[in-house]
Amino acid sequence: LTLNSDSSVFNMGAGNDFTITHDGSNGATIAGNPVTITSAGAATWSTSSGQLTIDAAGGVVINDDGDSENFRVESADNANMFVITGSENTMAIGAATLNQMLLRLGGSFTSGGGSDNMVGFYMDAALTGHSGDTVFQYAMYLNPTITTASNVTTVATLALDEPGITIGTGAVTNAA
């Protein structure tokens, strides 16, 4: 089947409820309710310019069946910028997931020098309490339940190590 004119519309179904529309140049629109794409092998969506945009009124759900599937987002210099390992129920930002950590923040970072500060983890949230929030209002709240499976030397809610400080050029006024 060939439609040899620009801005052509290919209609299917009773009432023409599924369409493929040529936009008059090089693009097309697929419309239907629902549209399901199934592949027995790998499926690739690619764009040679611009961005891939997903615009869904009901949000986007990945792995709706709850399978042991993995999800990864790469950045310019990090293949593991954001990782979810479905088989282990773990996630990581900036590093690969580890099966003994629910959330891992890792990787390396070199400051671009655009300010007088460099920070490895920064939380900048504007938190506004409600009149009913009378017991506590915290910027960060840690409330884990830890169950050990054997003898353990240390159990803690928060453990901090002293930073490994390497002084390059210049001086350090306070190191903590």
Residue, then its C-alpha position, 0 to 999 in steps of 0.5 A: l500500500t502506497l500513498n503518494s501525496d504529502s499530508s496523506v492519512f491512512n485510516m484503519g478500523a471501523g470508524n477510521d479510529f486508527t490513523i497514520t498521518h503524513d505531516g507534509s514533510n518528513g514526519a508522521t503521527i500515529a493515532g489510536n486508543p490504545v497504541t501498543i507496539t510489540s517486538a519479539g526482539a529489541a525495539t529502538w526509538s531514535t531521533s537524529s535531532g531533537q529530543l524524544t518527548i513522552d507526553a502522557a496525561g496519565g503519567v509514564v509507567i515503566n515495567d508495569d508488570g513488575d518483572s525483574e527488568n533493569f532501567r538505566v539512564e546515561s549522561a555525557d560521561n557516566a553510563n550509570m547516571f541513574v540505574i534501577t536493578g529490578s531483580e534486586n529492587t535497588m537503585a543508584i545515582g552516578a554508580a552501578t547498583l549494589n545488592q546490599m544497598l537500597l540507594r547508592l549515590g556514587g561516581s566521581f565529579t569534577s567541579g566546573g569552577g563556576s562558583d566558589n563552592m563544590v558540593g558532592f550532595y546538596m539538598d536545596a528544598a523550600l519546605t513549608g509546613h501546614s498548620g497541622d504539622t505540630v509534632f515535627q518539621y525536618a528537612m531530612y528524617l532518617n527512620p530505618t528499621i534494621t533487622t540483623a541476620s547474624n552478629v554485627t559489630t555496629v548498627a547505626t542510623l547514620a555513619l559518617d567517615e572523616p573525609g580523605i582530604t588531599i590539599g592541592t594548591g592553596a590552603v585549607t582554612n577548615a577541614a572537617 
